[in-house]
Amino acid sequence: MPITPPTDAEYAAHEAAWMAESAAVLTTTVSQDTAGAVRVLQIVRDLLRGRLAAGSEAACIDQIRLLEDIKSAAAAAQVVATEEFRHRRDQAEADAGIKLEQRARGIGSEIGLARRVSPQQGSAAVRTAHTLTTDMPHALEALCDGRLSEYTSGLVVKETSHLDPAGKTAIDTHMEPRYGKTGSRRLAGEVRALAQQADPVAYIKAHALAKSARAVNIRPAPSGMAYLTALLPLGQAFACKKALHDTATSMAFSEETVQAGPTQLEADLLVQRLTGQSHAEAVNIEVQLVMTDETLLGTTTTTPSHAPVIDNTGRHAEDVFTSAWMPGYGPIPAALARDMLDPVHDHQTPARVFLRRVLTDPVTGEVTKIDTRKREFTGPLRRALVLRDQQCRTPWCNAPIAHLDHAHPYAKGGHTSAGNGTGLCARCNYTKENPGWHHTPTNTSTRNITTPTGHTYNSTPPPITPNLNRRI
């Protein structure tokens, strides 16, 4: 018997009944006990997991609009909960006699774990929550009702960070009619202009302080590329860009650069000027080539004659599926690594290269042995741990490993071994020394991280290579 689709009226009746029942459950739950708010949020989450009925395209748009409002309202609720958490922790530590300058250490990491973001982002969320709840009530209200997104409200807070509470409140009051009326970039610019006018001296001081944060960072990009970013004082950043642009423009129509456009030339010039090379591709490089014992011995189950050819060089899928590991970047196809390791791969200038082999288990992908034949090698255990953990072991941190430390403290009998070693960034290593934090090994590589509130987060390093027996 064919199934007749529900009519718009039936959809509406279904939604009305569903919402009425949900409202009744939520109202009853929230008034039951102090844990009611948590239960309410669980119910809302579960309700949104289901497929919401939509009888028309217009209804879909209405849902998208309302769901965006719900996202903002949820962000506002997070702001309030974050500030409440900070206040309660501060009060508890004050009652315990802890000095003001030593209070609330590690709460950024706790918030980061709860939000599944890095500790740095967790600390930023704590600062933003404090500012919105105490100094910028209009921005918080706009976030709550959907006029501002979480991202935009964060920009408003950042642009006023150098002001005292009264200055922040004054700008918040002035900007209230503009909330929800313009895009995030335009709004941030308006707030920035007001903040500079409100206290020019404080802005100059903040700029001088911000110079201490100047840095250069790298992060992966798709297709074997990477972003190299520099945080610089405004004038220096524009001077660098202008110098690259002017030189690239003058070279754009020469015979040597006919294959490259201005933006590509700027990138090549950046590499050449930073490294001193005459050609951008002639990079001295070390690649950690990760391979299974099958690949090392040439005993892979997929032979080249049966593997599909995937590009015009004649390379087979087996050659590309074998992963290599680039320190500070992550996995790349071994074929690409070999191209990088070819000392004349740019057909112009030879480059000095070094290949380090790392053997992995073909099933688990875990490191089984590391080649120690490079003369600069000083610590097999250290290198094996860095390769195993890849980045800070705190979930969602993503920072590079700065410290290798004992999960179970050495002073308490912890062994200096792979089973007890953990790679952490400096911040997370210092955080785990605070009261209430515990890192517990559960096996050779897995750690349980417990915070002062009793929440436990599991940390398991990913295999260096995917399971090569499960290719698509």
C-alpha positions in Angstrom: 0.0 0.0 0.0 1.6 3.4 -1.0 2.5 5.8 1.7 0.9 9.2 1.4 3.2 12.1 2.4 1.8 14.2 5.3 0.2 17.5 4.4 1.4 20.9 5.6 -1.4 20.9 8.1 -0.4 17.5 9.4 3.2 18.8 9.7 2.1 21.8 11.6 -0.1 19.8 13.9 2.8 17.4 14.5 5.2 20.2 15.3 2.7 21.9 17.6 2.2 18.7 19.6 5.9 18.0 19.7 6.7 21.5 21.0 3.9 21.5 23.6 5.1 18.2 25.0 8.8 19.3 25.0 7.9 22.6 26.7 6.0 20.7 29.4 9.0 18.4 30.0 11.4 21.3 30.1 9.3 23.3 32.5 8.9 20.4 34.8 12.6 19.4 34.7 14.1 22.8 35.3 12.1 23.3 38.5 13.0 20.0 40.0 16.4 20.5 41.4 19.7 22.3 40.9 20.7 19.8 38.2 17.6 20.7 36.2 19.5 23.1 33.9 21.8 20.3 32.8 18.8 18.0 32.1 17.1 20.8 30.1 20.2 21.1 27.9 20.3 17.3 27.4 16.7 17.3 26.3 17.2 20.2 23.9 20.2 18.5 22.4 18.3 15.2 22.0 15.4 17.1 20.4 17.6 18.7 17.9 19.3 15.4 17.0 16.1 14.3 15.3 14.9 15.5 11.9 12.8 18.6 12.3 9.7 18.5 10.1 9.7 21.0 7.3 6.8 21.2 4.9 8.2 23.7 2.4 11.4 25.5 1.3 10.2 28.5 3.3 9.9 26.4 6.4 13.5 25.2 5.9 14.7 28.8 5.8 12.7 29.6 8.9 14.4 26.7 10.7 17.8 27.7 9.6 17.2 31.2 10.9 15.9 30.0 14.2 18.7 27.4 14.6 21.2 30.3 14.1 19.4 32.1 16.9 19.6 29.0 19.0 23.4 28.8 18.4 23.8 32.4 19.6 21.5 31.8 22.6 23.6 28.7 23.5 26.8 30.8 23.2 25.3 33.3 25.6 24.4 30.6 28.0 27.9 29.3 27.8 29.2 32.8 28.6 27.0 32.9 31.8 28.0 29.4 32.8 31.7 30.2 32.2 31.6 33.3 34.4 29.7 31.5 37.1 32.3 28.7 37.0 35.2 31.2 37.3 33.5 33.0 40.2 32.8 29.8 42.1 36.4 28.6 41.6 37.8 31.9 42.7 35.6 32.0 45.8 36.4 28.5 46.8 40.1 29.1 46.5 39.8 32.4 48.4 38.0 30.5 51.2 40.9 28.0 51.2 43.4 30.8 51.8 45.0 30.7 48.3 46.6 34.1 47.4 44.9 36.1 44.7 47.7 35.8 42.2 47.6 32.0 42.5 43.9 31.5 42.1 42.0 30.1 39.1 45.1 28.6 37.6 44.1 26.0 35.0 40.5 27.0 34.6 41.2 28.0 30.9 42.4 24.4 30.4 39.2 23.1 32.1 37.0 25.3 29.9 39.0 24.3 26.8 38.4 20.6 27.6 34.7 21.1 28.2 34.4 23.1 24.9 36.7 20.7 23.0 39.1 23.5 22.1 42.7 24.4 23.0 43.6 25.7 26.4 44.4 29.1 24.8 40.9 29.3 23.4 39.6 28.2 26.8 41.3 31.1 28.5 40.0 33.5 25.8 36.5 32.2 26.5 37.0 32.9 30.2 38.1 36.5 29.5 35.3 37.1 27.0 32.7 35.7 29.4 33.9 38.0 32.2 33.8 41.1 30.0 30.4 40.4 28.6 28.8 39.6 31.9 30.3 42.5 33.9 31.0 45.3 31.4 29.0 44.8 28.2 25.4 43.8 29.0 24.0 45.0 25.7 26.4 42.8 23.7 25.5 39.9 25.9 21.8 40.5 25.3 22.4 40.8 21.6 24.2 37.5 21.7 21.3 36.0 23.6 18.6 37.1 21.1 20.6 36.3 18.0 21.6 39.8 16.8 25.3 39.0 17.4 27.0 35.7 16.8 29.6 34.2 19.2 32.3 35.2 16.8 31.1 38.8 16.4 30.6 39.3 20.1 34.2 38.1 20.6 35.4 40.7 18.2 33.6 43.4 20.2 35.3 42.3 23.3 38.8 42.1 21.7 38.6 45.6 20.2 37.9 47.1 23.7 40.3 44.9 25.6 42.6 47.9 26.4 39.8 50.0 28.1 38.8 50.0 31.7 35.4 48.7 32.6 33.7 52.1 32.4 35.1 52.6 28.9 33.9 49.2 27.7 30.4 49.8 29.1 30.2 53.3 27.4 31.1 51.8 24.0 28.7 48.9 24.5 25.9 51.4 25.3 26.8 53.5 22.2 26.9 50.5 19.9 23.8 48.8 21.1 21.6 50.2 18.2 24.2 48.8 15.7 24.2 45.3 17.0 22.7 43.0 14.3 22.6 45.8 11.7 26.0 45.3 10.0 28.6 42.6 9.3 31.2 41.5 11.7 34.1 43.2 10.0 32.3 46.5 9.7 31.1 46.3 13.3 34.6 45.5 14.6 36.0 48.5 12.7 33.4 50.8 14.3 34.1 49.5 17.8 37.9 49.9 17.2 37.5 53.5 16.1 35.5 54.3 19.2 37.9 52.4 21.5 40.9 54.3 20.1 39.1 57.7 20.6 38.0 56.7 24.1 41.5 56.3 25.4 44.4 56.8 22.9 47.1 56.5 25.6 45.8 53.1 26.7 45.6 52.0 23.0 49.3 52.9 22.5 50.3 51.1 25.6 48.3 48.0 24.5 50.1 48.2 21.1 53.5 48.3 22.8 52.5 45.3 25.0 51.2 43.4 22.0 54.6 43.6 20.3 55.8 41.1 22.7 53.4 38.5 21.2 55.0 38.8 17.7 55.7 35.4 16.3 55.9 33.2 13.3 53.7 30.0 13.0 53.0 27.3 10.6 49.9 25.2 10.1 48.8 22.6 7.5 46.8 23.4 4.4 45.2 20.9 2.0 47.1 19.2 -0.9 50.6 19.3 0.6 50.6 23.0 1.3 51.1 25.0 4.5 50.3 28.4 5.9 53.3 30.3 7.2 52.0 33.3 9.2 53.7 36.1 11.0 52.1 38.3 13.7 53.9 41.6 13.4 53.4 45.3 14.3 51.1 46.8 11.7 53.8 48.9 10.0 56.3 46.1 9.6 53.6 43.7 8.2 52.6 46.2 5.5 56.2 47.0 4.7 57.0 43.3 4.2 53.9 42.8 2.0 54.7 45.9 -0.1 58.3 44.9 -0.6 57.3 41.5 -1.9 54.5 43.0 -4.0 56.7 45.6 -5.6 59.5 43.2 -6.5 57.0 40.6 -7.8 55.3 43.1 -10.0 58.6 44.2 -11.6 59.4 40.5 -12.3 56.0 39.5 -13.5 56.7 39.9 -17.2 60.3 38.6 -17.4 61.1 35.5 -19.4 62.3 33.6 -16.2 58.9 34.0 -14.4 56.5 33.6 -17.3 55.0 30.5 -15.6 54.2 32.3 -12.4 51.7 35.1 -11.5 52.4 38.0 -9.1 51.0 36.2 -6.1 53.1 33.1 -6.8 56.2 35.2 -7.3 55.6 36.9 -3.9 55.5 33.5 -2.3 58.8 32.4 -4.1 60.5 35.7 -3.1 59.5 35.2 0.5 61.1 31.8 0.6 64.2 33.0 -1.2 64.7 36.0 1.1 64.1 34.0 4.3 66.4 31.1 3.4 69.0 32.8 1.3 68.4 30.4 -1.6 68.5 31.4 -5.2 65.5 29.2 -6.0 62.5 28.7 -3.7 62.3 24.9 -4.3 65.9 24.1 -3.4 65.0 23.6 0.3 67.3 21.7 2.7 64.9 19.4 4.4 64.5 16.4 6.7 61.5 14.1 6.1 60.6 11.3 8.5 59.4 8.6 6.1 57.0 6.3 7.9 56.6 2.8 6.5 55.4 -0.6 7.5 57.8 -3.6 7.5 55.9 -4.8 4.3 56.8 -1.6 2.5 60.4 -1.7 3.8 60.9 -5.3 2.6 58.9 -4.9 -0.6 56.4 -7.6 0.5 53.2 -5.6 0.2 50.1 -7.6 -0.7 49.2 -5.3 -3.5 51.7 -5.6 -6.3 52.5 -2.8 -8.7 51.2 -4.7 -11.6 47.7 -4.8 -10.0 47.7 -1.4 -8.4 45.9 1.2 -10.4 48.0 3.9 -11.9 46.8 7.3 -10.5 48.8 9.9 -12.3 50.8 10.6 -15.5 54.1 9.7 -13.9 53.3 6.1 -13.8 53.2 5.9 -10.0 50.9 3.4 -8.6 48.4 3.7 -5.7 50.6 1.6 -3.5 53.3 4.2 -3.9 51.0 7.0 -2.9 49.1 5.3 -0.1 52.4 4.8 1.8 52.5 7.7 4.3 55.4 9.9 5.2 55.5 12.1 8.2 56.7 15.7 8.0 57.6 17.1 11.5 55.4 20.0 12.4 53.0 19.3 9.5 51.6 15.7 9.5 51.1 13.0 7.0 51.9 13.4 3.3 52.0 10.7 0.5 55.4 9.0 0.3 55.5 9.8 -3.4 55.4 13.5 -2.6 58.1 13.0 0.1 60.3 11.4 -2.5 59.8 14.3 -4.8 60.9 16.6 -2.0 63.9 14.3 -1.3 65.1 14.4 -4.9 68.2 16.7 -4.6 67.6 18.1 -8.1 63.8 18.1 -8.0 63.6 21.7 -9.1 65.8 21.0 -12.1 67.9 24.0 -11.2 69.7 23.9 -7.8 70.5 20.8 -5.7 69.3 20.8 -2.1 70.7 18.9 0.9 68.2 16.4 2.1 68.1 13.6 4.7 65.7 10.7 5.0 65.0 9.0 8.3 63.1 5.7 8.3 60.6 4.9 11.0 59.1 1.4 11.1 55.4 1.0 12.1 53.2 -1.9 12.9 51.1 -2.6 9.7 47.9 -3.2 11.7 48.0 -0.6 14.5 50.2 2.0 12.8 52.2 2.4 16.1 56.0 3.0 16.0 57.9 -0.3 16.4 61.4 0.8 15.8 63.3 4.0 14.8 66.4 4.2 12.7 69.2 5.8 14.7 71.8 6.1 12.0 71.7 9.9 11.8 74.8 11.3 13.6 72.8 14.2 15.2 70.4 11.7 16.9 70.7 11.9 20.7 67.7 10.1 22.2 65.8 7.2 20.6 63.2 7.2 23.3 62.5 10.9 23.0 62.2 10.8 19.3 59.9 7.7 19.5 57.6 9.5 22.0 57.4 12.6 19.8 56.6 10.5 16.8 54.0 8.6 18.8 52.2 11.6 20.3 52.7 13.9 17.4 51.3 16.9 19.3 50.3 17.9 22.8 48.4 15.0 24.3 45.8 17.2 25.9 42.6 16.6 23.8 41.9 19.5 21.4 45.1 21.4 22.3 46.9 20.8 19.0 50.0 22.7 20.2 53.5 21.4 19.3 55.2 19.2 21.9 57.5 21.2 24.1 58.0 18.9 27.1 58.2 15.1 27.5 57.1 14.3 31.1 56.1 11.4 33.3 52.4 10.8 33.4 52.9 9.2 36.8 55.3 11.5 38.5 58.9 10.4 38.7 59.1 11.6 42.3 56.3 9.2 43.1 57.9 6.2 41.5 57.0 6.8 37.8 59.3 5.1 35.3 61.1 6.8 32.5 59.6 4.7 29.8 57.5 4.9 26.7 54.6 3.6 28.8 54.8 6.5 31.2 56.1 9.2 28.9 53.7 11.9 27.6 54.3 14.7 25.1 52.8 18.0 26.2 53.0 21.7 25.3 54.6 23.8 28.0 51.2 25.2 29.2 49.6 21.8 29.6 52.6 20.4 31.4 52.5 23.2 33.9 48.7 22.9 34.3 48.9 19.3 35.3 51.0 20.2 38.3 48.1 22.2 39.8 46.0 20.7 42.6 43.2 18.4 41.4 44.8 17.5 38.0 45.9 13.9 37.3 47.3 12.2 34.3 46.9 8.4 34.6 48.4 5.9 32.2 45.8 3.2 31.3 48.1 1.3 28.9 51.4 1.9 27.0 50.0 4.9 25.1 46.6 5.9 26.5 46.2 8.5 29.2 43.2 9.6 31.3 43.2 13.3 32.2 41.2 14.2 35.3 40.4 17.8 36.1 39.6 19.4 39.5 35.9 19.0 38.9 36.2 15.2 38.5 35.7 15.2 34.8 37.9 12.7 32.9 39.0 13.0 29.3 40.6 10.1 27.4 43.8 10.8 25.4 44.9 8.3 22.8 47.5 9.2 20.2 46.5 8.5 16.6 48.5 6.0 14.6 51.2 7.7 12.6 49.9 6.0 9.5 46.3 5.0 8.8 45.6 1.3 8.8 47.2 0.4 5.4 45.1 -2.8 5.2 41.9 -0.7 5.0 42.4 1.3 1.8 39.4 2.7 0.0 
